[in-house]
Amino acid sequence: MPRDGGRYFDGTLGDGGHARAILEASAPGGELAGCDLDPAAINRLESAFLPYGDRAHLFQRNFSEIDTICLMLGWKCLDGIFLDLGLSSPALDDAQRGFSFSKNGPLDMRFSPENPVTAHQIVNTYDAARLAGIIRTYGEERFARRIAERIVESRPITSTVQLSDLVCAAIPRRSWPERIHPATRTFQAIRIEVNAELGNLEVFLPRAASLLAKGGTLAIISFHSLEDRIVKQFFSSTRVTGASLRGLPPVEVPGAPKIKRLFSKPLSPSADELQRNPRSRSAHLRAARRVS
Ligand SMILES: C[S@@+](CC[C@H](N)C(=O)[O-])C[C@H]1O[C@@H](n2cnc3c(N)ncnc32)[C@H](O)[C@@H]1O
């Protein structure tokens, strides 16, 4: 629980809901450093967080730069670090951002307009084998090869609805998933590739663990099994190093931060929360505490 006088970090500010809760719970003296890659999110929060004065420090940066952000503030350690991975609702709802398969827009999918790679480039330039690899690995999509071939045959592909329609056509109707749109997995895969999402998380975790104060908590909400697996593996290593992330057995390195999981299974949203916020349906929360 955030406490008065503590220092906290929210690496995925989005609409500011969690950051606001941290600032409220740590009033009157707690401080929060927060970042988001999306300049629109930072602009909105700069005015919304004016009432918190110099308790809130906002940056348009990647959370993998947590160490630089702390350095800029002169902070040596943090009492709590939080990520709520993925996409914000305002970004998903804005057709021009290109994240939604149901609203027509350009193939963009970048969290930050400074990102040099767009979904348009990936969809229109990667060869079929590379596309299939991304869709299979990041989307866990069985029909990855058929979808990739259909994409290559249909070029140029310029809009989200065009991409969504051809993914639907590539998957046999009898195999369409029951609970999600047939293009969900392909869109997720392309978004992960555009934004290098898994790489950012892998860089962030060891940096975050070494910035945690003893007794401090690292909490992460993830939305798909690839992210959750990375967090789970990191949390189950005793003394954490980057090596434990690359599929190698956990390594005990003297002097490296030691963290301990707070619960072994991830927490999922309650039925009540699901009713209020159906987009939270695949959320998994994991948390760990630094013990030495
Ligand atoms: C699910 S939203 C966060 C919602 C937020 N917790 C709230 O209460 O409104 C995720 C946010 O993380 C941002 N994001 C994703 N990857 C990022 C990264 N590597 N660095 C900084 N921000 C990132 C996205 O732009 C998005 O705004």
The ligand as a Gaussian input file, in Angstrom:
#p B3LYP/6-31G(d) Opt

LIG

0 1
 C       -3.257000      -0.103000     -20.270000
 S       -2.650000       1.519000     -20.492000
 C       -2.428000       2.083000     -18.862000
 C       -3.694000       2.545000     -18.210000
 C       -3.462000       3.222000     -16.871000
 N       -2.977000       2.307000     -15.868000
 C       -4.696000       3.933000     -16.392000
 O       -5.023000       3.797000     -15.196000
 O       -5.329000       4.659000     -17.183000
 C       -0.996000       1.257000     -21.014000
 C       -0.237000       2.538000     -21.360000
 O        1.154000       2.184000     -21.415000
 C        1.771000       2.895000     -22.457000
 N        2.982000       2.133000     -22.797000
 C        3.073000       0.918000     -23.388000
 N        4.354000       0.524000     -23.483000
 C        5.091000       1.519000     -22.923000
 C        6.487000       1.684000     -22.700000
 N        7.387000       0.768000     -23.078000
 N        6.903000       2.803000     -22.049000
 C        5.995000       3.757000     -21.645000
 N        4.669000       3.649000     -21.855000
 C        4.223000       2.545000     -22.473000
 C        0.710000       2.974000     -23.550000
 O        0.951000       4.101000     -24.367000
 C       -0.574000       3.128000     -22.710000
 O       -0.922000       4.489000     -22.552000

